[in-house]
């Protein structure tokens, strides 16, 4: 699960002009938009647990297709890199889970 922050010039209804805003995304969905001038904040409720499960499901469901495309593109590279990837996969999964747990914990701490 990924959190991204962007800044954009948007029209603020409180400032009555176009000013810079901070936009926070959780997995490509807008979570929060905050005016950087008046600090008015608009939060959108996102069920982070549901987003986490959707992300995991998508990754599992598309894995066969991704592997097929990869070996069709370059079989020798695929076979050469396979042993390293098999060994490193548990560590990569653990890193992803820990990153996602931090995101979920941050949202639960904030009460969102």
Beta strands, then each sheet from edge to edge (+ up, - down):
strand 1: 3-12
strand 2: 17-26
strand 3: 29-35
strand 4: 41-43
sheet 1: 1+ 2- 3+ 4-
end
